[in-house]
Amino acid sequence: MAMIRNFLFHRVSPERDELWDPMDVSLFEKCIRHISSKYEVVLFEDLIRDETKLHSGKSYATIMFDDGYKDNIEFAAPILKKYDIKASFYVVTDCINKNVPTWTHTLEHSFQKTEIANLSIDFDFLPSEYHVKNLPTQEARVNYAKKLKPFLKKLPSNQRSLVLNRIAETYVDCSTPKIMMNWEDLKALKEQGHYIGSHTVSHNMLGTMSNEEEIQYELSESAKEIELHLGHFPKTISYPIGSYDDRVKRLSKKVGYASGLAVHQDLYDPKKQDKFEIRRIELYNEPWWKTKMRISHSLEKVKSIIRYR
C-alpha cells in the first residue's frame, strides 16, 4: 500500500516577514529538487482517482499550495517547470476576485504597518491577557499579534469576526496589500498542467462555524466561481487552516467534492484514512536540516518519541 506524502506550501518569495515568513525561493527549489529525487511526484487529483496507483505500494509525493498568492506564479511556478512538476493550487475565491489577502495575512499586516497606538480589545469572551487599550510601539503591536493570531484560530467564527472587525475599524491607516493571483494567472497555471481547487470563499475556518448554510455557501460558491472562470468544477476542497469536522466532511460531499484536505503533519495512508481528511505535511521557511527532516517525516517521529518518553 502506498504511503502518500502531500507537501503543502503557501508563499514562496525573497521578501521576509517577521510574523509569517514566506519560504525563500532558494529553499523552495532545494525542496522540489530533493522531493523529486526521492519520490515519484504526481498531481494529487490524478493520484486520488487512480485506484491502481493508490494501491501500487510506491512512495508517491504531491505538491500543493494554499490561498492563491501572486508569488506562487512569479517564483514557484518557474521552478516547478524546471523540474517538470505539476502542482495543485487551492484558492480563496474572494481573495482572487478582490485581490485581498486572507484574514490571517491581513491581521498581521495591520499590526506591522499601522501607526495607530489606541486599540480597544476588551470582549468578554477573551481572556484578560488579550484585553488591550493601547499598543504604543510597533514592537508592542507585533508582539501582541504573535499571541493573538493563534488564539483567534481557537475561537468560534462569530467571535473571531468581532475581533477582526474591531481591528479593521481601528487600523484605518493600513492599505491592503495587492499580493494575490487573478483569474488570468490561474488560467495560465491550468494551461501549464497544474490543478486549481477550492480553499473556500473567504478562508473562514469551517470547523468553527455554527451555521451549516454558511458552511455550505463557503464550499459551493467557491466551486461555482472556479467553474465559472476556469471551466471545471473543482474536485478537491482544502479546509482553511485545516479546520473541519463531520459536518464539513458531509457538506463537502454533498456539494460535489471528491476529497478534502487537512494538515496533521503526517503521511496519508489511503487504506486507513478518509478521503475527506487527507493528511498533508506543511513546509516552512526553516533551516534546511529541519525542512529535510519534515520531508522524510523523521522530525515528527522524533517529536513523538520525546512526547511519550
Secondary structure as UniProt FT lines:
FT   STRAND          4..9
FT   HELIX           25..38
FT   STRAND          40..41
FT   HELIX           44..48
FT   HELIX           51..54
FT   STRAND          60..67
FT   HELIX           72..76
FT   HELIX           77..82
FT   TURN            83..84
FT   STRAND          88..91
FT   HELIX           93..98
FT   HELIX           103..113
FT   STRAND          118..121
FT   TURN            124..125
FT   HELIX           128..130
FT   STRAND          132..134
FT   HELIX           138..152
FT   TURN            153..154
FT   HELIX           157..170
FT   TURN            172..173
FT   HELIX           183..191
FT   TURN            192..193
FT   STRAND          195..198
FT   HELIX           206..208
FT   HELIX           212..230
FT   STRAND          236..238
FT   HELIX           240..242
FT   HELIX           246..255
FT   STRAND          259..264
FT   TURN            270..272
FT   TURN            275..276
FT   STRAND          278..282
FT   HELIX           288..296
FT   HELIX           298..307
//
